[in-house]
Amino acid sequence: MPGRGTLAVEARELTKSYPHGITALDGMSLAVAAGTVCGLLGPNGAGKSTTVKILTTLARPDGGTAAVAGHDVLRRPERVRRAIGVVAQKSGADPMATGRENLLLQGRLYGLRGAPLGRRADELLARFDLAGAADRLVRGYSGGMQRRLDVALGLVHRPEVLFLDEPTTGLDPEARTALWEEIARLAGGEGLTIVLTTHYLEEADRLAERVAIVDRGRVVAEGTPDGLKGELRGDAVHVELVRAPGEREAEPLRAALTGFAGVRDVVLDGRRLSARAADGAAAVPLVLAALEREGAEAAAVTVARPSLDDVYLRYAGRRFADADSAGPAGDAPAAAAAAAAGGAR
């Protein structure tokens, strides 16, 4: 495997469009050091899965370049495929075969045979707590068991880079937490490079050494989770208003709040107002008084340390949950069309 610090994944200015005028990638650039866990964090429709499809040779970009494990994805796709493991959003296991049979078949596809393949299958079954269910049909597995088997399938041939595309979507909280623990152990124990796509803020914060925040087909911010949050000095002040200000009211309201010393980065999104303050607790009464003078009534106010949601708000200009429910460029019908055309998540 490449030494830590060398690039295991490198993408430059990737573009990709789908029918009906849908732009999935708009200059997507990414660099992932070998032996690290990189989280691609973004809402549905941001371009995460399209990026993974290109990096895993399942789709061709309209423009730009990409290399994985030192191999160009367009010129040497067969070498890329041997160097990677992929866990897609939907399970790739055969439900009518046992867990062991799935692993053995996957190994044979990569040229493994005989006793070494059997030992590798046993090793992975034990590692992912599936030994007791090894000879049961996969159709009888729980959702968490199926996802653990999917990760094991991606590791049979000992890849250099493992792609996990929304690995915990649809799992209950207990199963999600268990899979997080498995991924964390995997990252720490084998020096594997992991590219994780997710729209769970907590997942990216917990698992990724570096996070690339993706919005509308490009990376808008990149760094360690703590580093990105640390850039937002001070506290986050969030105010829920009784009613959303009209267009004529919004700008005077922002201007009134920005006038206070220590209050900055004021964002008004419907009924939700967010700002940064050097001392959030001290700023609250000043903010509430300013709102009252402008005729805006607060229903609730909170003060918190910076989160990845605040980072996303700063760089994308909208809240993560709002973007996640809206789809690409805030257009839910476009998101559906993108999915029909091959997915732009």
Protein Blocks (a to p, Z undefined) as FASTA:
>chain_A
ZZehiafbdcehiacddehhiafbghiacdddehiacdddddehilmmmmmmmmnopacc
fbdcddeehiafklmmmlmmmmpccddfbdcbdfkbcfklmmmmmmmmnopacjllmmmm
mmmmmmnopmmmmmgcfklpcfklmmmmmmmmmmmnopabdcdehklgoiafklmmmmmm
mmmmmmmmnopacddddfbfklmmmmpmbdcddeehiafbgcdfklmmmmmgcjdddddd
fbdcdfklmmmmmmmmmmpghiahiacehjbccdddfblmlmmmmmmmmmmmnopacfbd
cdddddfklmmmmmnopafklmmmnoghhiaklmmmmmmnnoaZZ
